[in-house]
Amino acid sequence: MAHYHSGKFTPKHPEKYSGDISNIHWRSSWEKKAMIWFDTNPSILQWASEEMAIPYISPLDNRPHMYFVDFAVKYKTREGIIKRALVEVKPFAQCSPPKQQKRMTKRLITETTTYLVNQNKWKAAKEWCVKNQFDFIILTERELFGG
């Protein structure tokens, strides 16, 4: 999986970026691909990376934490309607519960924990989006790379 790469992103269209232009970092090649798309797609009017923090309760310690959503975007639909969305980039495997196995392996515990934390983050993000008239979009390798 491509999640262990990271780097700094320099947009070709800095006027579209809202936030600190000198501090745009990608934490996976998938995030980098999304950044390039936001930067170069004329339908994307404005975007930001990890500028939006949403409080959520972690199922691990039942305490409040902050969820920094990968991206916030303002875009124009094919019909010319201006919309806003919070966008999270995640592997498709993290979007559904892990396959149950006969024995509890370290990997299964990690996958289950990740899934449960993500579900709480996404629930909080969806609630925030409804209140603030944003869409909530999860991009996986299926959307980023087709298939």
DSSP file (Angstrom, degrees, kcal/mol; ACC not computed):
  #  RESIDUE AA STRUCTURE BP1 BP2  ACC     N-H-->O    O-->H-N    N-H-->O    O-->H-N    TCO  KAPPA ALPHA  PHI   PSI    X-CA   Y-CA   Z-CA
    1    1 A M              0   0    0      0, 0.0     3,-0.4     0, 0.0     0, 0.0   0.000 360.0 360.0 360.0 153.5    0.0    0.0    0.0
    2    2 A A    >   +     0   0    0      1,-0.2    27,-1.6     2,-0.1     3,-0.8   0.085 360.0 105.6 -95.0  23.1    1.2    3.5   -0.8
    3    3 A H  T 3   +     0   0    0      1,-0.2    -1,-0.2    25,-0.2    28,-0.0   0.483  62.5  70.5 -88.1  -0.2    0.5    5.1    2.6
    4    4 A Y  T 3  S+     0   0    0     -3,-0.4     2,-0.2     2,-0.0    -1,-0.2   0.454  78.5  91.5 -98.5   1.9    4.0    5.5    3.9
    5    5 A H    <   +     0   0    0     -3,-0.8     2,-0.3    22,-0.1    -3,-0.0  -0.633  50.5 170.8 -89.0 152.2    5.1    8.2    1.5
    6    6 A S        +     0   0    0     -2,-0.2     2,-0.3    22,-0.1    21,-0.2  -0.982   4.0 146.2-154.1 161.9    4.8   11.8    2.4
    7    7 A G  E     -A   26   0A   0     19,-2.1    19,-2.5    -2,-0.3     2,-0.4  -0.982  45.1 -76.1-176.4-177.6    5.9   15.1    1.1
    8    8 A K  E     -A   25   0A   0     -2,-0.3     2,-0.5    17,-0.2    17,-0.2  -0.807  38.1-144.5-102.0 140.3    5.3   18.8    0.6
    9    9 A F        -     0   0    0     15,-3.2    15,-0.4    -2,-0.4    -2,-0.0  -0.898   9.9-167.5-110.4 132.0    2.8   20.0   -2.1
   10   10 A T        -     0   0    0     -2,-0.5    12,-0.1    13,-0.1     2,-0.1  -0.952  22.2-138.1-115.7 110.7    3.3   23.1   -4.2
   11   11 A P        -     0   0    0      0, 0.0    25,-0.1     0, 0.0     4,-0.0  -0.356   9.3-146.9 -71.2 146.2    0.1   24.0   -6.1
   12   12 A K  S    S+     0   0    0      1,-0.3     3,-0.1    24,-0.1    28,-0.0   0.719 102.7  43.2 -75.6 -23.4    0.2   25.3   -9.7
   13   13 A H    >   +     0   0    0      1,-0.1     3,-2.1     2,-0.0     4,-0.4  -0.660  67.3 168.8-123.0  73.2   -2.8   27.4   -8.8
   14   14 A P  G >  S+     0   0    0      0, 0.0     3,-1.2     0, 0.0    -1,-0.1   0.756  71.7  70.5 -61.0 -23.6   -2.0   28.9   -5.4
   15   15 A E  G 3  S+     0   0    0      1,-0.3    -2,-0.0    -3,-0.1    -3,-0.0   0.731  95.1  55.4 -65.2 -20.6   -5.0   31.3   -5.7
   16   16 A K  G <  S+     0   0    0     -3,-2.1    31,-2.3    30,-0.1     2,-0.5   0.643  89.8  91.2 -84.7 -15.6   -7.3   28.3   -5.3
   17   17 A Y  B <   -b   47   0B   0     -3,-1.2     2,-0.6    -4,-0.4    31,-0.2  -0.682  58.5-162.7 -88.2 128.0   -5.8   27.2   -2.0
   18   18 A S        +     0   0    0     29,-2.7     2,-0.3    -2,-0.5    31,-0.2  -0.938  61.2  37.0-108.8 116.8   -7.3   28.6    1.2
   19   19 A G  S    S-     0   0    0     -2,-0.6     2,-1.0    29,-0.1     5,-0.1  -0.898 112.2 -23.0 138.0-169.6   -4.9   28.1    4.0
   20   20 A D    >   -     0   0    0     -2,-0.3     3,-1.9     1,-0.2    -2,-0.1  -0.654  52.7-163.8 -79.8 104.7   -1.1   28.3    4.5
   21   21 A I  T 3  S+     0   0    0     -2,-1.0     3,-0.5     1,-0.3    -1,-0.2   0.722  86.9  56.3 -63.0 -23.9    0.3   27.8    1.0
   22   22 A S  T 3  S+     0   0    0      1,-0.2    -1,-0.3   -12,-0.1    -2,-0.1   0.459 104.5  55.2 -87.7   0.2    3.8   27.0    2.4
   23   23 A N    <   +     0   0    0     -3,-1.9     2,-0.7   -15,-0.0    -1,-0.2  -0.245  66.0 133.3-130.9  46.7    2.5   24.3    4.6
   24   24 A I        +     0   0    0     -3,-0.5   -15,-3.2   -15,-0.4     2,-0.4  -0.883  30.1 177.8-101.0 116.4    0.6   21.8    2.4
   25   25 A H  E     -A    8   0A   0     -2,-0.7     2,-0.4   -17,-0.2   -17,-0.2  -0.947  19.6-152.7-122.4 138.2    1.7   18.2    3.2
   26   26 A W  E     -A    7   0A   0    -19,-2.5   -19,-2.1    -2,-0.4     3,-0.1  -0.877   3.1-167.1-105.2 145.0    0.5   14.9    1.7
   27   27 A R  S    S+     0   0    0     -2,-0.4     2,-0.3   -21,-0.2    -1,-0.1   0.336  73.1  23.0-112.9   3.2    0.7   11.8    3.8
   28   28 A S  S  > S-     0   0    0    -24,-0.1     4,-2.2   -21,-0.1   -25,-0.2  -0.972  79.1-111.7-159.4 157.8    0.1    9.2    1.1
   29   29 A S  H  > S+     0   0    0    -27,-1.6     4,-2.1    -2,-0.3     5,-0.1   0.795 119.5  59.0 -63.3 -25.3    0.4    9.0   -2.7
   30   30 A W  H  > S+     0   0    0    -28,-0.2     4,-2.1     2,-0.2    -1,-0.2   0.914 105.0  47.0 -69.7 -42.8   -3.4    8.9   -2.7
   31   31 A E  H  > S+     0   0    0      2,-0.2     4,-2.6     1,-0.2    -2,-0.2   0.905 111.1  53.0 -63.3 -40.1   -3.6   12.3   -0.9
   32   32 A K  H  X S+     0   0    0     -4,-2.2     4,-2.4     1,-0.2    -2,-0.2   0.919 107.9  50.5 -60.9 -43.3   -1.1   13.7   -3.4
   33   33 A K  H  X S+     0   0    0     -4,-2.1     4,-2.1     1,-0.2    -1,-0.2   0.909 110.7  49.3 -61.1 -42.4   -3.2   12.5   -6.3
   34   34 A A  H  X S+     0   0    0     -4,-2.1     4,-2.9     2,-0.2    -2,-0.2   0.910 109.9  52.0 -63.0 -42.0   -6.3   14.2   -4.8
   35   35 A M  H  X S+     0   0    0     -4,-2.6     4,-2.7     1,-0.2    -2,-0.2   0.918 108.9  49.4 -61.0 -44.6   -4.3   17.4   -4.3
   36   36 A I  H  X S+     0   0    0     -4,-2.4     4,-2.2     1,-0.2    -1,-0.2   0.917 112.4  48.6 -60.5 -42.8   -3.2   17.5   -7.9
   37   37 A W  H  X S+     0   0    0     -4,-2.1     4,-2.2     2,-0.2    -2,-0.2   0.932 112.8  46.6 -64.2 -46.6   -6.8   16.9   -9.0
   38   38 A F  H  < S+     0   0    0     -4,-2.9    -2,-0.2     1,-0.2    -1,-0.2   0.917 114.7  48.6 -60.3 -42.5   -8.1   19.7   -6.8
   39   39 A D  H  < S+     0   0    0     -4,-2.7    -1,-0.2    -5,-0.2    -2,-0.2   0.860 121.8  31.4 -66.6 -38.1   -5.4   22.0   -7.9
   40   40 A T  H  < S+     0   0    0     -4,-2.2    -1,-0.2    -5,-0.2    -2,-0.2   0.616  92.3  97.9-102.4 -13.7   -5.8   21.4  -11.7
   41   41 A N    ><  -     0   0    0     -4,-2.2     3,-1.5    -5,-0.2    -4,-0.0  -0.657  62.4-149.5 -81.1 122.5   -9.5   20.7  -12.1
   42   42 A P  T 3  S+     0   0    0      0, 0.0    -1,-0.1     0, 0.0    -4,-0.0   0.716  94.3  65.1 -64.7 -19.5  -11.4   23.8  -13.2
   43   43 A S  T 3  S+     0   0    0     32,-0.1    33,-2.5     2,-0.0     2,-0.8   0.734  84.9  82.8 -73.7 -21.3  -14.6   22.6  -11.3
   44   44 A I  E <   + C   0  75B   0     -3,-1.5    31,-0.3    31,-0.2     3,-0.1  -0.765  56.2 177.2 -85.8 114.1  -12.7   23.0   -8.0
   45   45 A L  E     -     0   0B   0     29,-2.4     2,-0.3    -2,-0.8    30,-0.2   0.803  66.1  -1.6 -87.0 -32.9  -13.0   26.7   -7.1
   46   46 A Q  E     + C   0  74B   0     28,-1.8    28,-2.9     2,-0.0    -1,-0.3  -0.985  64.6 178.0-157.8 146.6  -11.2   26.5   -3.7
   47   47 A W  E     -bC  17  73B   0    -31,-2.3   -29,-2.7    -2,-0.3     2,-0.3  -0.991   7.3-168.8-151.8 159.4   -9.6   23.8   -1.6
   48   48 A A  E     - C   0  72B   0     24,-2.0    24,-2.0    -2,-0.3     2,-0.5  -0.980  17.7-134.0-146.0 153.7   -7.7   23.4    1.7
   49   49 A S  E    S- C   0  71B   0     -2,-0.3    22,-0.3    22,-0.2    21,-0.1  -0.955  80.4 -21.5-117.1 122.2   -5.8   20.5    3.3
   50   50 A E  E    S+     0   0B   0     20,-2.1    -1,-0.2    19,-0.6    20,-0.1   0.816  94.6 123.3  51.8  37.3   -6.3   19.6    7.0
   51   51 A E  E     +     0   0B   0     18,-0.2     2,-0.6    19,-0.1    -1,-0.1   0.576  54.4  76.5 -96.8 -13.3   -7.7   23.0    7.8
   52   52 A M  E     - C   0  69B   0     17,-0.5    17,-1.8    -4,-0.1     2,-0.5  -0.884  60.0-171.8-107.8 120.4  -11.0   21.7    9.2
   53   53 A A  E     - C   0  68B   0     -2,-0.6    15,-0.2    15,-0.2    13,-0.0  -0.937   1.2-172.7-112.9 130.8  -11.1   20.2   12.7
   54   54 A I  E     - C   0  67B   0     13,-2.6    13,-2.8    -2,-0.5     2,-0.1  -0.981  22.4-126.5-123.7 128.0  -14.2   18.4   14.0
   55   55 A P  E     + C   0  66B   0      0, 0.0     2,-0.3     0, 0.0    11,-0.2  -0.477  36.5 166.7 -71.8 143.3  -14.6   17.2   17.5
   56   56 A Y  E     - C   0  65B   0      9,-2.3     9,-2.9    -2,-0.1     2,-0.6  -0.969  37.3-113.2-148.6 162.0  -15.6   13.5   18.0
   57   57 A I  E     - C   0  64B   0     -2,-0.3    67,-0.1     7,-0.2     5,-0.0  -0.885  31.6-134.1 -99.8 123.5  -15.7   11.0   20.8
   58   58 A S     >  -     0   0    0      5,-2.4     4,-1.9    -2,-0.6     5,-0.3  -0.573   1.0-145.4 -76.2 135.4  -13.2    8.1   20.4
   59   59 A P  T  4 S+     0   0    0      0, 0.0    -1,-0.1     0, 0.0    58,-0.1   0.624  96.2  64.4 -72.8 -10.3  -14.6    4.6   21.0
   60   60 A L  T  4 S+     0   0    0      3,-0.1    -3,-0.0     1,-0.1    53,-0.0   0.891 125.7   4.9 -80.5 -40.3  -11.2    3.7   22.5
   61   61 A D  T  4 S-     0   0    0      2,-0.2    -1,-0.1    -3,-0.2    -4,-0.0   0.379  90.4-126.0-125.1   1.2  -11.2    6.0   25.5
   62   62 A N  S  < S+     0   0    0     -4,-1.9    -5,-0.0     1,-0.2     0, 0.0   0.787  71.2 122.1  58.1  29.5  -14.7    7.6   25.3
   63   63 A R  S    S-     0   0    0     -5,-0.3    -5,-2.4     1,-0.0    -1,-0.2  -0.829  70.2 -91.3-119.9 159.2  -13.1   11.0   25.3
   64   64 A P  E     +C   57   0B   0      0, 0.0     2,-0.3     0, 0.0    -7,-0.2  -0.440  46.7 169.6 -70.6 141.4  -13.2   14.0   22.9
   65   65 A H  E     -C   56   0B   0     -9,-2.9    -9,-2.3    -2,-0.1     2,-0.5  -0.876  33.3-109.5-137.8 169.8  -10.6   14.2   20.2
   66   66 A M  E     -C   55   0B   0     -2,-0.3     2,-0.6   -11,-0.2    55,-0.1  -0.918  20.7-154.0-108.5 133.1  -10.2   16.4   17.1
   67   67 A Y  E     -C   54   0B   0    -13,-2.8   -13,-2.6    -2,-0.5     2,-0.9  -0.924   4.8-155.9-104.9 115.5  -10.6   14.9   13.6
   68   68 A F  E     -C   53   0B   0     -2,-0.6   -15,-0.2   -15,-0.2     2,-0.1  -0.816  17.7-141.6 -93.8 103.2   -8.7   16.8   11.0
   69   69 A V  E     -C   52   0B   0    -17,-1.8   -19,-0.6    -2,-0.9   -17,-0.5  -0.375  14.2-123.7 -66.3 141.3  -10.5   16.1    7.7
   70   70 A D  E    S+     0   0B   0    -21,-0.1   -20,-2.1     1,-0.1     2,-0.3   0.907  82.2   3.2 -54.2 -49.0   -8.1   15.6    4.8
   71   71 A F  E     -CD  49  87B   0     16,-2.2    16,-3.0   -22,-0.3     2,-0.4  -0.983  47.8-158.3-144.1 150.0   -9.7   18.3    2.6
   72   72 A A  E     -CD  48  86B   0    -24,-2.0   -24,-2.0    -2,-0.3     2,-0.3  -0.999  28.4-176.9-120.7 131.6  -12.3   21.0    2.4
   73   73 A V  E     -CD  47  85B   0     12,-3.0    12,-2.6    -2,-0.4     2,-0.5  -0.953  24.8-156.4-132.2 150.0  -13.4   21.9   -1.2
   74   74 A K  E     +CD  46  84B   0    -28,-2.9   -29,-2.4    -2,-0.3   -28,-1.8  -0.996  33.3 167.8-119.0 127.2  -15.7   24.4   -2.9
   75   75 A Y  E     -CD  44  83B   0      8,-2.8     8,-3.1    -2,-0.5     2,-0.5  -0.912  35.6-123.1-142.3 164.1  -16.7   23.2   -6.3
   76   76 A K  E     - D   0  82B   0    -33,-2.5     6,-0.2    -2,-0.3    -2,-0.0  -0.938  28.0-138.7-110.8 128.2  -19.1   23.9   -9.2
   77   77 A T    >   -     0   0    0      4,-2.9     3,-2.1    -2,-0.5     0, 0.0  -0.248  32.9 -98.9 -76.1 170.5  -21.3   21.0  -10.4
   78   78 A R  T 3  S+     0   0    0      1,-0.3    -1,-0.1     2,-0.1    -2,-0.0   0.804 127.4  56.7 -58.0 -29.1  -22.0   20.3  -14.0
   79   79 A E  T 3  S-     0   0    0      2,-0.1    -1,-0.3     1,-0.0    -2,-0.0   0.452 122.9-107.8 -83.1  -0.7  -25.3   22.2  -13.5
   80   80 A G  S <  S+     0   0    0     -3,-2.1     2,-0.4     1,-0.3    -2,-0.1   0.581  70.6 144.6  87.0   9.9  -23.4   25.3  -12.4
   81   81 A I        -     0   0    0      1,-0.0    -4,-2.9    -5,-0.0     2,-0.5  -0.681  47.5-132.3 -84.9 133.3  -24.3   24.9   -8.7
   82   82 A I  E     +D   76   0B   0     -2,-0.4     2,-0.3    -6,-0.2    -6,-0.2  -0.750  35.3 171.8 -85.8 125.9  -21.7   25.9   -6.1
   83   83 A K  E     -D   75   0B   0     -8,-3.1    -8,-2.8    -2,-0.5     2,-0.4  -0.868  23.1-143.2-130.1 163.5  -21.3   23.3   -3.4
   84   84 A R  E     +D   74   0B   0     49,-0.4    51,-2.4    -2,-0.3     2,-0.3  -0.960  20.6 177.3-127.1 147.3  -18.9   22.6   -0.5
   85   85 A A  E     -De  73 135B   0    -12,-2.6   -12,-3.0    -2,-0.4     2,-0.5  -0.997  29.4-135.1-147.8 149.8  -17.6   19.3    0.7
   86   86 A L  E     -De  72 136B   0     49,-2.8    51,-2.8    -2,-0.3     2,-0.5  -0.911  31.9-159.6 -97.9 135.6  -15.3   17.8    3.3
   87   87 A V  E     -De  71 137B   0    -16,-3.0   -16,-2.2    -2,-0.5     2,-0.4  -0.972  11.2-169.4-126.6 127.4  -13.3   15.0    1.6
   88   88 A E  E     - e   0 138B   0     49,-2.7    51,-3.3    -2,-0.5     2,-0.6  -0.942  12.3-148.6-113.7 136.1  -11.5   12.2    3.3
   89   89 A V  E     + e   0 139B   0     -2,-0.4    51,-0.2    49,-0.2   -58,-0.1  -0.924  34.1 151.3-105.7 120.3   -9.0    9.9    1.5
   90   90 A K        -     0   0    0     49,-2.4    51,-0.3    -2,-0.6     2,-0.1  -0.990  50.3 -96.1-146.4 149.8   -9.0    6.3    2.8
   91   91 A P    >   -     0   0    0      0, 0.0     3,-1.7     0, 0.0     4,-0.3  -0.438  36.7-123.0 -62.3 142.1   -8.3    2.8    1.6
   92   92 A F  G >  S+     0   0    0      1,-0.3     3,-2.1     2,-0.2     4,-0.3   0.856 110.3  65.8 -55.8 -35.8  -11.6    1.1    0.6
   93   93 A A  G >  S+     0   0    0      1,-0.3     3,-0.7     2,-0.2    -1,-0.3   0.778  96.8  55.3 -59.5 -26.9  -10.7   -1.7    3.1
   94   94 A Q  G <  S+     0   0    0     -3,-1.7    -1,-0.3     1,-0.2    -2,-0.2   0.483  94.7  70.1 -84.9  -1.3  -11.1    0.8    6.0
   95   95 A C  G <  S+     0   0    0     -3,-2.1    -1,-0.2    -4,-0.3    -2,-0.2   0.482 100.3  43.7 -95.5  -4.0  -14.6    1.7    4.9
   96   96 A S  S <  S-     0   0    0     -3,-0.7     3,-0.1    -4,-0.3    19,-0.1  -0.961 100.5 -83.2-137.1 157.1  -16.2   -1.6    5.9
   97   97 A P        -     0   0    0      0, 0.0    15,-0.1     0, 0.0     3,-0.1  -0.236  54.3-100.8 -59.4 144.6  -15.9   -3.8    8.9
   98   98 A P        -     0   0    0      0, 0.0     2,-0.2     0, 0.0     3,-0.0  -0.294  45.4 -93.6 -62.0 150.7  -12.9   -6.2    8.9
   99   99 A K        -     0   0    0      1,-0.1     2,-0.1    -3,-0.1    -3,-0.0  -0.476  44.9-116.5 -65.5 129.8  -13.7   -9.8    7.9
  100  100 A Q        -     0   0    0     -2,-0.2     2,-0.3    -3,-0.1    -1,-0.1  -0.447  35.0-164.6 -69.9 142.0  -14.3  -11.8   11.1
  101  101 A Q        -     0   0    0     -2,-0.1    -1,-0.0     2,-0.1     3,-0.0  -0.815  32.4-110.5-124.7 165.0  -11.8  -14.5   11.7
  102  102 A K  S    S+     0   0    0     -2,-0.3     2,-0.4     1,-0.1    -1,-0.1   0.861 102.8  35.2 -64.8 -35.6  -11.7  -17.6   13.9
  103  103 A R  S    S-     0   0    0     -3,-0.0     2,-1.1     0, 0.0     5,-0.1  -0.914  86.7-113.2-125.1 152.9   -8.9  -16.1   16.1
  104  104 A M        -     0   0    0     -2,-0.4     2,-0.2     4,-0.1    -4,-0.0  -0.681  40.7-174.7 -83.9  99.9   -8.2  -12.6   17.2
  105  105 A T     >  -     0   0    0     -2,-1.1     4,-2.3     1,-0.1     5,-0.2  -0.503  38.9-111.8 -90.9 164.1   -4.9  -11.6   15.5
  106  106 A K  H  > S+     0   0    0      1,-0.2     4,-2.5     2,-0.2     5,-0.2   0.903 120.3  52.8 -59.7 -40.8   -3.0   -8.4   16.1
  107  107 A R  H  > S+     0   0    0      1,-0.2     4,-2.9     2,-0.2    -1,-0.2   0.911 107.9  49.8 -62.2 -43.3   -3.9   -7.3   12.5
  108  108 A L  H  > S+     0   0    0      2,-0.2     4,-2.6     1,-0.2    -1,-0.2   0.896 110.5  50.5 -63.8 -39.8   -7.6   -8.0   13.1
  109  109 A I  H  X S+     0   0    0     -4,-2.3     4,-2.6     2,-0.2    -2,-0.2   0.931 112.8  46.6 -63.1 -44.9   -7.5   -5.9   16.3
  110  110 A T  H  X S+     0   0    0     -4,-2.5     4,-2.8     2,-0.2    -2,-0.2   0.936 114.0  47.2 -62.1 -47.3   -5.7   -3.0   14.5
  111  111 A E  H  X S+     0   0    0     -4,-2.9     4,-2.4     2,-0.2    -2,-0.2   0.901 114.0  47.7 -62.1 -41.2   -8.2   -3.2   11.6
  112  112 A T  H  X S+     0   0    0     -4,-2.6     4,-2.6    -5,-0.2    -2,-0.2   0.923 112.8  48.2 -66.4 -44.6  -11.2   -3.3   13.9
  113  113 A T  H  X S+     0   0    0     -4,-2.6     4,-2.6     2,-0.2     5,-0.2   0.932 112.5  48.7 -60.1 -47.9   -9.9   -0.4   16.0
  114  114 A T  H  X S+     0   0    0     -4,-2.8     4,-2.7     1,-0.2    -2,-0.2   0.923 112.2  49.4 -58.6 -46.0   -9.2    1.7   12.9
  115  115 A Y  H  X S+     0   0    0     -4,-2.4     4,-2.5    -5,-0.2    -2,-0.2   0.927 112.2  47.0 -60.3 -46.9  -12.6    0.9   11.5
  116  116 A L  H  X S+     0   0    0     -4,-2.6     4,-1.8     2,-0.2    -2,-0.2   0.910 113.6  47.4 -65.1 -42.9  -14.4    1.9   14.8
  117  117 A V  H  X S+     0   0    0     -4,-2.6     4,-2.5     1,-0.2    -1,-0.2   0.939 112.6  50.0 -63.1 -46.4  -12.4    5.1   15.2
  118  118 A N  H  X S+     0   0    0     -4,-2.7     4,-3.2    -5,-0.2     5,-0.3   0.907 107.1  54.8 -58.4 -42.2  -13.1    6.1   11.5
  119  119 A Q  H  X S+     0   0    0     -4,-2.5     4,-2.1     1,-0.2    -1,-0.2   0.906 110.3  45.8 -59.8 -41.4  -16.8    5.4   12.0
  120  120 A N  H  X S+     0   0    0     -4,-1.8     4,-2.0     2,-0.2    -1,-0.2   0.901 113.9  48.8 -68.6 -40.6  -17.0    7.8   14.9
  121  121 A K  H  X S+     0   0    0     -4,-2.5     4,-2.5     1,-0.2    -2,-0.2   0.942 113.9  46.1 -61.0 -47.2  -15.0   10.5   13.1
  122  122 A W  H  X S+     0   0    0     -4,-3.2     4,-2.8     1,-0.2    -2,-0.2   0.843 109.3  54.2 -69.3 -33.6  -17.2   10.1   10.0
  123  123 A K  H  X S+     0   0    0     -4,-2.1     4,-2.2    -5,-0.3    -1,-0.2   0.939 111.6  45.5 -63.1 -45.8  -20.4   10.2   12.0
  124  124 A A  H  X S+     0   0    0     -4,-2.0     4,-2.3     1,-0.2    -2,-0.2   0.905 114.1  49.3 -63.1 -41.9  -19.2   13.5   13.6
  125  125 A A  H  X S+     0   0    0     -4,-2.5     4,-2.8     2,-0.2    -2,-0.2   0.914 110.2  50.2 -64.8 -43.2  -18.2   14.9   10.2
  126  126 A K  H  X S+     0   0    0     -4,-2.8     4,-2.3     2,-0.2    -1,-0.2   0.908 111.1  49.0 -62.5 -41.6  -21.5   14.0    8.6
  127  127 A E  H  X S+     0   0    0     -4,-2.2     4,-2.0     2,-0.2    -1,-0.2   0.922 112.4  48.1 -63.4 -43.6  -23.4   15.7   11.4
  128  128 A W  H  X S+     0   0    0     -4,-2.3     4,-1.9     1,-0.2    -2,-0.2   0.920 111.0  51.8 -60.9 -43.6  -21.2   18.8   11.0
  129  129 A C  H  X>S+     0   0    0     -4,-2.8     5,-2.4     1,-0.2     4,-0.6   0.892 107.5  51.1 -62.5 -41.2  -21.8   18.7    7.3
  130  130 A V  H ><5S+     0   0    0     -4,-2.3     3,-0.8     1,-0.2    -1,-0.2   0.934 112.7  46.4 -61.4 -45.6  -25.6   18.5    7.6
  131  131 A K  H 3<5S+     0   0    0     -4,-2.0    -1,-0.2     1,-0.2    -2,-0.2   0.822 120.6  38.7 -64.4 -31.9  -25.6   21.5   10.0
  132  132 A N  H 3<5S-     0   0    0     -4,-1.9    -1,-0.2    -5,-0.2    -2,-0.2   0.229 111.0-113.1-109.1  12.2  -23.2   23.5    7.7
  133  133 A Q  T <<5S+     0   0    0     -3,-0.8   -49,-0.4    -4,-0.6     2,-0.3   0.904  70.2 134.3  56.6  48.1  -24.6   22.5    4.3
  134  134 A F      < -     0   0    0     -5,-2.4     2,-0.3    -8,-0.1   -49,-0.3  -0.833  53.1-126.0-113.9 157.3  -21.5   20.6    3.2
  135  135 A D  E     -e   85   0B   0    -51,-2.4   -49,-2.8    -2,-0.3     2,-0.5  -0.722  18.1-139.0 -92.2 155.8  -21.3   17.2    1.5
  136  136 A F  E     -e   86   0B   0     -2,-0.3     2,-0.4   -51,-0.2   -49,-0.2  -0.982  25.1-178.2-117.7 121.8  -19.1   14.5    3.1
  137  137 A I  E     -e   87   0B   0    -51,-2.8   -49,-2.7    -2,-0.5     2,-0.6  -0.966  17.4-159.3-125.6 131.4  -17.2   12.5    0.6
  138  138 A I  E     -e   88   0B   0     -2,-0.4     2,-0.5   -51,-0.2   -49,-0.2  -0.951  12.3-159.3-107.8 119.8  -14.8    9.6    1.1
  139  139 A L  E     +e   89   0B   0    -51,-3.3   -49,-2.4    -2,-0.6     2,-0.2  -0.870  14.9 177.1 -98.7 127.0  -12.4    9.0   -1.8
  140  140 A T    >>  -     0   0    0     -2,-0.5     4,-2.5   -51,-0.2     3,-0.7  -0.586  52.1 -85.0-114.2-178.1  -10.9    5.5   -1.9
  141  141 A E  H 3> S+     0   0    0    -51,-0.3     4,-2.5     1,-0.2     5,-0.3   0.778 126.0  65.4 -58.9 -24.6   -8.6    3.9   -4.5
  142  142 A R  H 3> S+     0   0    0      2,-0.2     4,-0.9     1,-0.2    -1,-0.2   0.916 110.3  33.7 -64.8 -42.8  -11.7    3.1   -6.5
  143  143 A E  H <4 S+     0   0    0     -3,-0.7    -2,-0.2     2,-0.2    -1,-0.2   0.863 122.2  47.6 -78.6 -37.2  -12.5    6.8   -7.1
  144  144 A L  H  < S+     0   0    0     -4,-2.5    -2,-0.2     1,-0.2    -3,-0.2   0.845 131.3  16.7 -74.1 -33.9   -8.8    7.9   -7.3
  145  145 A F  H  < S-     0   0    0     -4,-2.5    -3,-0.2    -5,-0.2    -1,-0.2   0.377 104.8-120.8-122.8   2.0   -7.6    5.2   -9.7
  146  146 A G     <        0   0    0     -4,-0.9    -1,-0.2    -5,-0.3    -3,-0.1   0.039 360.0 360.0  77.1 166.7  -10.8    3.8  -11.2
  147  147 A G              0   0    0     -4,-0.1    -5,-0.1     0, 0.0    -4,-0.1   0.459 360.0 360.0  93.1 360.0  -12.0    0.2  -11.0
